[in-house]
Amino acid sequence: MSIRAHVVSLSVFLTVMVVVSALVSAQESVGSDTPAGRALARASTAAVSAGPVPRRADGKPDLTGNWNPTLGYLSHTVILEDHPGGFGIQAGKSLIIEPADGIIPYLPAALVERNRRRDDANGYEDQVGHCEFYSMARIHQFAQEIRHFGNSIVINATQHITRVIPLDRKEHLPSSIRLWLGDPIGRWDGDTLVVDSTNFNGKARMALGGDFHSAEAHIVERFTMVDSNTINWTIRFDDPKVYSRPWTMTSARPMTRVQPVSNDIFDAEDTCHEGNVDLIHLRNVYEQAHGKGKALPK
C-alpha cells in the first residue's frame, strides 16, 4: 500500500487517534499550529539566552535539564521518511540523514514486512497502542528529562520510560538477556556522549509507519551539546538481518532546553490505559480484515 493511501484512509486516522488519545494527549493539546501551542513554545524558550556549554566537575558537558526535540505536533511518530499530510497528520521531511536519499535501506524481505505493518488494517499490532514500550527512535520525538547520577546518566522519557546509561561499564550483558530498549553503555568522545546499545528483544517499533529493527541490532546514539540550550542527537542502526547497510536518523529539530513553565509537554501522569475506545476500533478493523471473528462491541 502506498504512503499516500496509508495517510488519507480512515483506518490510519484511527491508528493515529489511538496513539494521540492513549499516549500523547498532553502533547495533542499543544499542537504547534494552535494558539496554545505557540504560547507554549514561546514560554518554553523564553528563558535566558543560550550561553556556553555548562560543564561538570570532570570537565564534561552537563546535560542536566528538560529537553524537547519538537515543540509541536509529533508528525514523525507516524512515518520517518518523507510523507504527505492529511487527516490531522502534518506532512514531514525525512529524518534519515544517511543515506543521503533519506530512505531506510531495508533488505527486500524486511521491506515487505515493513509494508505489511504499515497496512491500515494492521495498525492494531502496534505495541504502543497497547501501553507497551516505544523504541529509542520513537521516544526521541518526545520531551525528555536528563539527569547525572554518579557514574550514570538517566533519561526519563514519555510514558515513564526510564533509561539508565552507565558510563563505567565496558561489556554488554549476556546475549541471553533481551530488553525493549536494549542494554546501553555510555562513554564520552570528546564533548559528545556516545551510547552503545545491544541486547534488544526485537519487539519495539520505530514509528506508526511500521519501521523496525531486529533483536540483533547494534544501535549507537550521539548527544552533542552545541550550547547551554541545544543538544544535537543522532542514532545509527546497524542490523544486517533487516538493512542492507547501516543508516542514521535524527530528531525533527535539535533538542531544545525547556523551562518548568512548559511541564505540560511531559507526560506527568500515565495517559496510556487499557480499555481505550480507539483501541477497540483498531481491533475491530484488524479482526475483520483477517477474518478472526466478529467485531468487538463499541
N, C-alpha and C positions, 0 to 999 in steps of 0.2 A: 504494500500500500504506500502511496506517495505521501511525503510530508504534508503537502497541501491538503490532501484528503483527510489526513490524520487531524490537522488543526481545525478544519472547518466542520467536522462531523459533530453530531450531538453527543455521541458517547465519549469522545475525548473531552468535550466540555464537562461531562460528569466526572471524568477522570481528574481533571484539574480541580473541580469543586471538592472532591473528597480530600485532596491534599490541602487545599486552601482552607476548607472548613475544619478539618480534623487536626491539622498540623501547624498551620501558619496563620491562624485567624488574627493574631495581633498585627501581623505584617500586612494582611489583606486590607485592614482598615486604614493603612497609611500609605497607599499607593503613591508613587511619585507624581502621578498626574492629577492628584486631588489637592484641594487647599490644605487639608490636614497633613498630607504627605510633604507638601512644600514647606509648611510651617515646621514640621518635624526635622526636615533636612536642614533648615536654617538654624533651628535650635541645636541640632546635633553638632554643627560645625562652627557655632558662634563663639566658641571658647577662644583661648589665646591663639595667636598666630603660630604657625609651625616654627620650631626652633631646631637647634642641633639635636642629633640623636642622643637620647638620655642613656646613661651608662651605669652599670652596676659596679660594685667594688672591684670585681675582677677585670674591669675594662670592657666587658662585652655589652652589647646593646640591652637595654631594659625594655622588654616587650610588654610590661605590665599595662593593662588597660582594657577598655571595651572597644571593639573594632567591628566595623560594618563594611562589607565589600559591595553593597548595592544602594542603600538609602532609597529604596523604592521597590516596586513590584518585581517578584522573582521570576522573570520570564525564563531564565536559564535553568530552572529546575525542570523544565519541560523538554527542551531539546538543546544539546550542547553545540551543535553546528548551526550554520545559518538557517533561519526558519522564518516564514511569514507570520503575520499576526492574524487574529480572528477569535471571536467569542471570548473576549476578555484576556487573551494571551497577547502580550506585546511581541512584535517582531524582534528578532535578536540576531546579532552578528555572531559568528563562530567564536567560541572561547579557546579553540585549539590554535596554538601559536607555532607548533611544529608537528607535522609537516606544514609547509607554507600554504598549501591549498585549503587548510582549515578542516580537512576531512579525517576522521578517525580511521586509521589503516587496518580495518578488520580483515581477517582471513575470510575466504568465501563462505565457509560453513558458519562461522561466527556472525557474519553479516546477515545470513538467513535467519539465525536465531534472534539477532537484534531486531530485525524487521518483524519477526513473529511477535516479539514482546511489544513492539510499537503498534501493532494492530489494535484498533479501538476496542474490540471485543475482549482483549486480554488484559485490559487495564486493571482488572481485579487482582491480577497476580502481583502487582507492585507491593512490596512488603511495607513501604512507608504508610500506605493506607490502612495497614493492619497494626499500626503502632510499633513496628519493628524499626531496626536501625537504618539510618541513611549511610551512604558510602562517604568516604572522605571528600570526594569531588563534590558531593551534594551538600554536605554541611558547610562547605566553604562558600556557599552562596547565601549564607545567613550570618547574622551578627554573632560574634564570639567574645568571650572574656578570656584573657591570657594572664596567668599569674606564674611567678617563680617561687618554687618551694624547695629549698635546699639544692640538691643536685638534679632536680627535675623541673620541667615546665609543664603546667597544667592548662589545658584548653577546655573551657566549658562552652558547649555549643547548644543549638536548639534541641528541644525535647530532652533536656537533662543528659545529653550525651557528653561524657567527660573523657578526655584523653590525657593520660599521664605519660609524659615523654622523659625517660631517664637520660641524663647526659653522661653518666659514668658507667654504663653497661656497654660491653663490646660485642657480645654474641646474642643472636636471637634465640627465642625459646625453642625447645624441641619441635620438630616438624609435626608431631602428633597433636600439638595444641593449635587449634584453629579459632580465630576470633573474627567478629564482624568487621572491626577496623584494623585488624592485623596487630602485629607486635612492633611498636615503634621504638627506635633507638635514635637519640638526638646527638648532634655534635656541632661544633662551630667551625665554619670555613671562613676565616676572617671575621667579618661582621654579619655573616649570613648563617642563620640557624638551618641546619640540614637535618631532616627527619627521614630516616630509612625504615621502611615497613615491609614485613613479610608475614607469613603465617595467617593468611586470610581464610575465611570459610567459604568464600565464593558466592555468598547469597545476596550481598548488597547490590543495589542498582545505583548508577551514577545520575540518573535523571528519569523523569516520567517517559521520555522518549525511548526507553529500553536499553540504553547503553550499559555495558557491564564489563567486568574482568573476571578471570577465574581465580580459584583458590591459590594458584601458583604465581600470581602476580608479584612483581617486585616494584614497589612504589617509592619514589623519592620526592619529598616536598622541600621547598626552599623559601624561607621567610627572610626578606632583606628589608631592613628599616631604612627608609630614604631620609626621613626627618622625624621630628618628635610626633608627628600626627599621621604618618603614612608608612604602610608596610606593603611591599610588593611580594606576592605569593605565586608560586608556580608548583605544579605537580606533574611528575613524569611517570608514565606507565610503561613497564617492560613485562610482557606476558606473551611468550611465543605460542601458547595454546590458543590465543584469541586474536593477536595482532601480528601483522607481517613485519612490523618494526616498532621500536619504542616511539612514543609520542608524548607531547607536553601540552597542558592547558593552563589557563589562569582564571582568575575571578573576573566578573563583569567590569569591575573597576578596582583600583588599588584598595586595600583595606585601610579605612579611614577611622581615626580615633573619634569616638562619640562620647558625649558627656552624660552624667547621670540623668539630666533632664529628658533624655531620649530612651529611658529604660523600657518604654513600651515596645521597642523593637526586639527586646529579649523575651523569650517565652518563659516568663516567671512562673506561670502555672502550666501544668501538663494539659494542653488543649487537645491532645490526641486521646480518643476514648473508643472502646468497643461499642457496638450497637449504633454506630453512626448511620444516619439515614442514607447519606450519599453512598456509603459502602454497600448498603443493601441494593441500591440501584445498580452499582457496578457488578455485584454478584449476579443479579438478575440477567444483565446483558451477557455475562460470561456463561452462565448456566444455559441460557437459551442458545447461544452461539455454538456451544459444544455439546448440545443435546444431553445435558446432565439432569434433566428433570424439570419440574415446574418452578416458576419464579417464586421467590420468597415474597411474603406479604409486605406491603409498604408501611 
